[in-house]
Amino acid sequence: MAHVLTAIAVMAGMAGLLAVLIIVADAVLLNYGECAITINGEEPRVVQGGSSLLASLMAHDIFIPSACGGRGSCGLCKLKVLEGGGPLLPTEAPHLTKEEIAAGVRLSCQVRVRSDMAIEVPEEILSVREFTGRVSKIVELNYDTRLLRIELEEPAEMSFRAGQYVQIETPPYGKTAEPVYRAYSIATDPAETGAFELVIRRVPNGICTTYVFEIMKEGDPVTFNGPYGEFYLRDTDAEVLFIAGGSGISPIRAILRRMAREGSMRKATFFYGANERRDLYMVEEMRALEEKIANFRYVPALGRPAPDDGWDGETGLVTEVIDRHVPDASAMEAYLCGSPGMIDACVKLLRSKGLTEDRIFFDKFA
């Protein structure tokens, strides 16, 4: 018995020693000290090493787009790392083309600042800034989707294109010890510069959407940065296909509101896919836009309507509905917003109908 107790004591001692060594190693090996980041050849910015490049730049008010909040799943936070980035990581490769890899493009959320670095950031990103505002209205659109209206405070106005997005800061609370950012598309006409609206769908256990649904209330302050994105209506005469699911309605609503204000004559159809009738919202608003936009049509579709839905509209996956309505897409433009799976399926379908990828624009919700 004594031998057993002695062995347990020795093992406990070794475990304790190992824990101390790990702490010391973390303090010594992972303490990279101050590192200088040179951006576009200008004066270096000094940061504390060890954080991601994305977070380090944000600390200096340089806001790189990141729809997934730095988890490496959206692939938006790309920039060129000229020096000091280390080897390409497996988490980056799926989001980069061979040409981008050869040019030194990296995902800033995956690159750790461990030494002095030199990077290139697009000039338009350097103009992105931080704003403060206040939640003036919260509207329940359905059982899992809310509309937030945010009035700007400082600065008091924001210029953006219909279809762009902002990154909203979730402050520390029960689910996070530090501020967390998530991207949400603006749902309003850019003509309204002093306020904007967001359509937010609840994500089970999501850090930011839990905050929005369980803690946020009207009158609360909001910090955000932006605007970001290249998802906007191109200035052509081509017929337009809008396709969305879930809260993907948000940027398309902004584009349609702008078209209504400008008296657009472009032919456009909006295919919106949902599961059951309870998943639909803003139907009356879309019908009103049909009256305001001369050549616009709204086509909601339910994948599996409930027996008591009383649904007499289109049924099936949104791709099936589009397949029935669009025999030839070769002369069109398409604007898609929603889940990666939906967008990938729609892109495949549209390509089979003659639409080239250079005229398919999408905003994937990571």
C-alpha positions as CSV (number, residue, x, y, z in Angstrom):
1,M,0.0,0.0,0.0
2,A,2.9,2.3,0.9
3,H,4.4,1.7,-2.5
4,V,1.1,2.7,-4.2
5,L,0.9,5.9,-2.2
6,T,4.5,6.7,-3.0
7,A,3.8,6.2,-6.7
8,I,0.7,8.4,-6.6
9,A,2.7,11.1,-4.8
10,V,5.5,10.9,-7.4
11,M,3.0,11.1,-10.3
12,A,1.2,14.0,-8.6
13,G,4.5,15.8,-8.2
14,M,5.5,15.2,-11.8
15,A,2.1,16.5,-13.0
16,G,2.6,19.6,-10.9
17,L,6.1,20.1,-12.3
18,L,4.8,19.6,-15.8
19,A,2.1,22.2,-15.2
20,V,4.7,24.7,-14.0
21,L,6.9,24.0,-17.0
22,I,4.0,24.7,-19.3
23,I,3.2,28.0,-17.6
24,V,6.9,29.0,-17.8
25,A,7.1,27.9,-21.5
26,D,4.0,29.9,-22.3
27,A,5.4,33.0,-20.6
28,V,8.9,32.6,-22.3
29,L,8.3,31.0,-25.6
30,L,5.0,32.8,-26.4
31,N,6.1,36.2,-25.3
32,Y,7.0,37.8,-28.6
33,G,7.4,41.3,-27.2
34,E,6.7,44.3,-29.3
35,C,6.5,43.8,-33.0
36,A,6.4,46.4,-35.8
37,I,3.8,46.1,-38.6
38,T,4.6,48.1,-41.7
39,I,1.5,48.8,-43.8
40,N,1.7,49.8,-47.4
41,G,5.3,50.9,-46.9
42,E,4.4,53.6,-44.4
43,E,5.4,54.3,-40.8
44,P,5.3,51.0,-38.8
45,R,2.6,50.4,-36.2
46,V,4.0,48.8,-33.0
47,V,1.8,46.0,-31.5
48,Q,2.3,43.4,-28.7
49,G,3.2,40.1,-30.4
50,G,1.2,36.9,-30.0
51,S,-2.2,38.0,-31.2
52,S,-3.7,37.4,-34.7
53,L,-2.8,39.9,-37.4
54,L,-6.6,40.7,-37.6
55,A,-6.8,41.6,-33.9
56,S,-3.6,43.5,-33.9
57,L,-4.7,45.7,-36.8
58,M,-8.1,46.3,-35.1
59,A,-6.3,47.5,-32.0
60,H,-4.9,50.3,-34.3
61,D,-8.3,51.1,-35.8
62,I,-7.6,49.2,-39.0
63,F,-10.7,47.1,-39.6
64,I,-10.3,44.2,-41.9
65,P,-13.6,42.5,-42.9
66,S,-14.3,39.3,-41.2
67,A,-17.9,37.9,-41.4
68,C,-17.0,34.9,-39.1
69,G,-15.4,36.9,-36.3
70,G,-12.0,35.6,-36.9
71,R,-12.7,31.8,-36.9
72,G,-11.2,31.2,-40.3
73,S,-14.4,30.1,-42.0
74,C,-15.5,33.1,-44.1
75,G,-12.3,33.8,-46.0
76,L,-12.9,37.5,-46.2
77,C,-10.0,38.9,-44.1
78,K,-7.5,38.5,-46.9
79,L,-4.4,40.8,-47.3
80,K,-0.9,40.5,-48.6
81,V,1.9,39.5,-46.1
82,L,5.2,40.5,-47.7
83,E,7.4,39.7,-44.7
84,G,7.1,37.9,-41.4
85,G,4.0,35.9,-41.8
86,G,5.4,32.4,-41.4
87,P,4.3,29.4,-43.4
88,L,0.8,29.1,-44.9
89,L,-1.5,27.2,-42.6
90,P,-3.9,24.4,-43.5
91,T,-6.8,26.5,-42.3
92,E,-6.0,29.2,-44.9
93,A,-5.4,27.1,-48.0
94,P,-9.1,26.2,-48.8
95,H,-9.9,30.0,-49.0
96,L,-7.0,30.9,-51.3
97,T,-6.4,30.4,-55.0
98,K,-3.0,29.3,-56.4
99,E,-2.6,32.8,-57.7
100,E,-3.3,34.4,-54.3
101,I,-0.9,32.0,-52.5
102,A,1.8,32.8,-55.0
103,A,1.2,36.6,-54.4
104,G,1.5,36.2,-50.6
105,V,-2.2,36.6,-49.8
106,R,-3.1,35.3,-46.3
107,L,-6.1,35.2,-43.9
108,S,-5.3,37.8,-41.3
109,C,-7.3,36.0,-38.6
110,Q,-5.0,32.9,-38.9
111,V,-1.6,34.7,-39.1
112,R,0.0,35.3,-35.7
113,V,2.2,38.3,-35.1
114,R,5.4,36.8,-33.9
115,S,8.0,39.2,-35.4
116,D,8.2,42.4,-37.4
117,M,5.9,42.2,-40.5
118,A,5.3,44.0,-43.8
119,I,1.8,43.8,-45.3
120,E,-0.3,45.4,-48.0
121,V,-3.9,46.5,-47.2
122,P,-6.3,47.8,-49.9
123,E,-6.7,51.5,-49.6
124,E,-10.5,51.3,-49.4
125,I,-10.1,49.2,-46.2
126,L,-8.0,51.9,-44.6
127,S,-11.0,54.3,-45.0
128,V,-13.2,52.0,-42.9
129,R,-13.9,53.5,-39.5
130,E,-15.5,52.8,-36.2
131,F,-18.9,54.3,-35.3
132,T,-21.1,54.5,-32.3
133,G,-24.9,54.5,-32.3
134,R,-27.9,53.5,-30.3
135,V,-30.6,50.9,-30.8
136,S,-33.8,52.9,-31.5
137,K,-36.1,50.0,-32.4
138,I,-36.3,46.2,-32.1
139,V,-39.0,44.4,-34.2
140,E,-39.8,40.7,-34.0
141,L,-40.1,39.6,-37.6
142,N,-40.8,36.0,-36.7
143,Y,-40.0,33.4,-34.1
144,D,-36.2,33.5,-34.7
145,T,-35.5,36.8,-36.6
146,R,-35.3,40.4,-35.4
147,L,-34.9,43.7,-37.1
148,L,-32.7,46.2,-35.3
149,R,-32.8,49.9,-36.1
150,I,-29.6,51.8,-35.1
151,E,-29.4,55.6,-35.0
152,L,-25.9,56.9,-35.5
153,E,-24.2,59.1,-32.9
154,E,-20.5,59.5,-33.7
155,P,-20.0,60.1,-36.5
156,A,-23.6,61.1,-37.1
157,E,-23.7,59.8,-40.7
158,M,-22.4,56.9,-42.7
159,S,-22.1,56.6,-46.5
160,F,-22.5,53.1,-47.9
161,R,-23.7,51.1,-51.0
162,A,-26.9,49.1,-50.9
163,G,-25.7,45.6,-50.2
164,Q,-22.8,46.3,-48.0
165,Y,-22.4,45.2,-44.3
166,V,-21.1,46.3,-41.0
167,Q,-19.4,44.5,-38.1
168,I,-21.2,44.9,-34.9
169,E,-19.4,44.6,-31.6
170,T,-20.8,42.4,-28.9
171,P,-19.5,43.5,-25.5
172,P,-18.3,41.1,-22.8
173,Y,-21.1,39.2,-21.1
174,G,-21.7,35.6,-19.9
175,K,-20.7,33.9,-23.2
176,T,-17.5,36.0,-23.9
177,A,-14.9,37.6,-21.7
178,E,-13.8,40.0,-24.5
179,P,-15.6,42.0,-27.3
180,V,-16.6,39.9,-30.3
181,Y,-17.4,41.2,-33.8
182,R,-19.9,39.7,-36.3
183,A,-20.9,40.9,-39.7
184,Y,-24.5,41.8,-40.6
185,S,-25.8,43.2,-43.9
186,I,-27.4,46.6,-44.0
187,A,-31.1,46.4,-44.9
188,T,-31.8,50.0,-45.7
189,D,-31.5,52.4,-48.6
190,P,-28.2,54.3,-48.6
191,A,-30.1,57.6,-49.0
192,E,-30.8,57.3,-45.2
193,T,-27.3,58.2,-43.9
194,G,-28.2,58.8,-40.2
195,A,-29.6,55.4,-39.4
196,F,-29.8,51.9,-40.7
197,E,-31.5,48.6,-40.1
198,L,-30.2,45.0,-39.7
199,V,-32.1,41.7,-40.1
200,I,-30.6,39.2,-37.6
201,R,-31.5,35.6,-37.3
202,R,-30.8,33.7,-34.1
203,V,-28.0,31.2,-34.2
204,P,-28.3,28.5,-31.4
205,N,-25.7,29.3,-28.8
206,G,-24.3,32.1,-31.0
207,I,-22.3,34.6,-29.0
208,C,-23.6,37.6,-30.8
209,T,-27.1,36.6,-31.6
210,T,-27.7,35.4,-28.0
211,Y,-26.7,38.9,-26.9
212,V,-29.1,40.4,-29.4
213,F,-32.0,38.2,-28.5
214,E,-31.6,37.9,-24.7
215,I,-29.8,41.0,-23.5
216,M,-30.0,43.9,-26.0
217,K,-32.8,46.3,-25.5
218,E,-34.0,49.5,-27.1
219,G,-31.9,52.5,-26.1
220,D,-28.7,50.4,-25.7
221,P,-25.4,51.8,-27.2
222,V,-23.8,50.0,-30.1
223,T,-20.3,50.1,-31.5
224,F,-19.6,48.9,-35.0
225,N,-17.2,49.4,-37.9
226,G,-17.6,49.5,-41.7
227,P,-19.0,49.6,-44.3
228,Y,-17.6,46.6,-46.1
229,G,-18.2,44.4,-49.1
230,E,-18.5,44.3,-52.9
231,F,-22.1,42.9,-52.9
232,Y,-24.0,45.7,-54.7
233,L,-26.1,46.1,-57.9
234,R,-23.9,46.6,-60.9
235,D,-24.8,49.5,-63.2
236,T,-26.1,47.6,-66.3
237,D,-29.4,47.0,-68.0
238,A,-29.2,43.2,-67.6
239,E,-32.2,41.4,-66.1
240,V,-31.6,40.6,-62.4
241,L,-32.1,37.5,-60.4
242,F,-32.1,38.0,-56.6
243,I,-31.9,34.8,-54.6
244,A,-31.9,34.6,-50.8
245,G,-32.8,32.5,-47.8
246,G,-33.1,33.3,-44.1
247,S,-31.6,36.7,-43.2
248,G,-30.1,36.9,-46.6
249,I,-33.1,39.1,-47.4
250,S,-31.3,42.0,-45.7
251,P,-28.9,43.3,-48.5
252,I,-31.4,42.6,-51.2
253,R,-34.0,44.6,-49.3
254,A,-31.5,47.5,-49.3
255,I,-31.0,47.2,-53.1
256,L,-34.7,47.0,-53.8
257,R,-35.4,50.0,-51.7
258,R,-32.8,51.9,-53.7
259,M,-34.3,50.7,-57.0
260,A,-37.7,51.9,-55.8
261,R,-36.4,55.3,-54.9
262,E,-34.6,55.8,-58.2
263,G,-37.6,54.5,-60.3
264,S,-35.6,51.7,-61.8
265,M,-37.0,50.0,-64.9
266,R,-34.7,47.0,-64.8
267,K,-36.5,43.7,-64.9
268,A,-35.9,41.8,-61.6
269,T,-37.1,38.7,-59.8
270,F,-36.5,37.9,-56.2
271,F,-36.6,34.2,-55.3
272,Y,-36.8,33.7,-51.5
273,G,-36.5,30.2,-50.1
274,A,-37.9,29.2,-46.7
275,N,-39.0,25.9,-45.0
276,E,-42.5,26.7,-43.7
277,R,-44.8,29.6,-43.7
278,R,-43.7,30.7,-40.3
279,D,-40.2,31.3,-41.7
280,L,-41.4,34.0,-44.1
281,Y,-41.4,37.7,-43.1
282,M,-41.5,41.1,-44.9
283,V,-43.9,39.5,-47.4
284,E,-46.2,42.6,-47.4
285,E,-43.2,44.9,-47.9
286,M,-42.0,42.8,-50.9
287,R,-45.5,43.0,-52.3
288,A,-45.5,46.8,-51.9
289,L,-42.1,46.9,-53.7
290,E,-43.7,45.0,-56.6
291,E,-46.0,48.0,-56.9
292,K,-43.2,50.6,-56.7
293,I,-40.7,48.9,-59.0
294,A,-42.1,48.7,-62.5
295,N,-40.6,45.3,-63.5
296,F,-40.0,43.6,-60.2
297,R,-41.6,40.3,-59.1
298,Y,-41.3,38.6,-55.7
299,V,-41.4,34.8,-55.6
300,P,-41.4,33.2,-52.1
301,A,-41.0,29.4,-52.0
302,L,-41.6,26.9,-49.2
303,G,-39.5,23.7,-49.1
304,R,-41.8,21.8,-46.8
305,P,-45.0,23.7,-46.0
306,A,-46.8,22.5,-42.9
307,P,-50.3,20.9,-43.4
308,D,-52.0,23.9,-41.7
309,D,-50.0,26.5,-43.7
310,G,-52.7,26.9,-46.3
311,W,-49.9,27.5,-48.8
312,D,-50.8,27.9,-52.5
313,G,-47.5,29.4,-53.6
314,E,-44.3,27.8,-55.0
315,T,-43.0,24.7,-53.2
316,G,-39.7,22.9,-53.3
317,L,-36.1,23.9,-52.8
318,V,-35.3,27.4,-54.1
319,T,-33.2,25.8,-56.8
320,E,-36.1,23.7,-58.0
321,V,-38.3,26.8,-58.2
322,I,-35.7,28.8,-60.1
323,D,-35.3,25.8,-62.5
324,R,-39.0,26.0,-63.3
325,H,-39.1,29.7,-63.8
326,V,-35.7,30.4,-65.5
327,P,-35.1,28.4,-68.7
328,D,-32.1,30.5,-69.8
329,A,-30.0,32.7,-67.6
330,S,-27.3,33.6,-70.1
331,A,-28.2,37.3,-70.4
332,M,-28.9,37.9,-66.7
333,E,-27.0,39.0,-63.5
334,A,-27.5,37.1,-60.3
335,Y,-27.2,38.3,-56.7
336,L,-27.3,35.6,-54.1
337,C,-27.3,35.9,-50.3
338,G,-27.6,33.1,-47.7
339,S,-25.9,29.9,-46.5
340,P,-22.9,28.5,-48.3
341,G,-24.8,25.4,-49.3
342,M,-27.7,27.3,-50.8
343,I,-25.3,29.6,-52.7
344,D,-23.2,26.8,-54.1
345,A,-26.3,24.9,-55.3
346,C,-27.6,28.1,-57.0
347,V,-24.3,28.9,-58.6
348,K,-24.2,25.4,-60.1
349,L,-27.7,25.7,-61.4
350,L,-27.2,29.1,-62.9
351,R,-24.0,28.0,-64.6
352,S,-25.9,25.1,-66.2
353,K,-28.4,27.7,-67.6
354,G,-25.7,29.7,-69.3
355,L,-24.8,32.4,-66.7
356,T,-21.1,33.0,-66.4
357,E,-19.5,33.3,-63.0
358,D,-18.3,36.9,-63.6
359,R,-22.0,37.9,-63.5
360,I,-22.9,35.9,-60.4
361,F,-22.4,38.0,-57.2
362,F,-22.9,36.5,-53.7
363,D,-22.6,37.1,-50.0
364,K,-22.1,33.9,-48.1
365,F,-23.1,33.8,-44.5
366,A,-20.3,31.9,-42.8
